[in-house]
Amino acid sequence: MRNVIEDYKLPIIGGIIGLLIGVSIVSFGFFKTLFVLILVGIGLGIGYYIQQVRMFNR
């Protein structure tokens, strides 16, 4: 079982993300879900930038 999870790690993560997005669209609607996804993308971009610049490293 552990080998299956290791071999198919990214497809499993992609499936879980797809499931969460699908449930979110059904529950909240397309535009609210799109808004949240855009904010998550912006947050990831800012976090990546801060990590690359090493802003908070001592």
C-alpha positions in Angstrom: 0.0 0.0 0.0 2.8 2.4 0.9 4.4 1.8 -2.6 1.1 2.7 -4.3 0.9 6.0 -2.4 4.5 6.8 -3.1 4.2 6.0 -6.8 0.9 7.9 -7.3 1.5 10.8 -4.8 0.8 13.7 -7.3 -2.3 12.1 -8.9 -3.7 11.5 -5.4 -3.0 15.1 -4.3 -4.5 16.3 -7.6 -7.6 14.2 -7.1 -8.1 15.5 -3.5 -7.7 19.1 -4.8 -10.2 18.4 -7.6 -12.7 17.0 -5.1 -12.3 20.0 -2.8 -12.8 22.4 -5.7 -15.8 20.5 -6.9 -17.5 20.4 -3.5 -16.7 24.1 -3.1 -18.3 25.0 -6.4 -21.4 23.0 -5.5 -21.6 24.5 -2.0 -20.7 28.1 -2.6 -21.0 28.8 -6.3 -18.5 29.3 -9.1 -17.6 32.9 -8.5 -17.1 32.6 -4.8 -14.9 29.6 -5.4 -13.0 31.4 -8.1 -12.4 34.4 -5.8 -11.0 32.1 -3.1 -8.8 30.3 -5.6 -7.4 33.7 -6.8 -6.7 34.8 -3.2 -5.0 31.5 -2.5 -2.8 32.0 -5.6 -1.9 35.5 -4.5 -1.0 34.2 -1.1 1.1 31.5 -2.5 2.9 34.0 -4.8 3.6 36.4 -1.9 4.8 33.5 0.3 7.1 32.2 -2.5 8.5 35.7 -3.0 9.2 36.2 0.7 10.9 32.8 0.8 13.1 33.6 -2.2 14.1 37.1 -0.9 14.7 35.6 2.6 12.9 38.4 4.2 12.3 36.7 7.5 15.6 34.7 7.8 18.0 35.9 10.5 
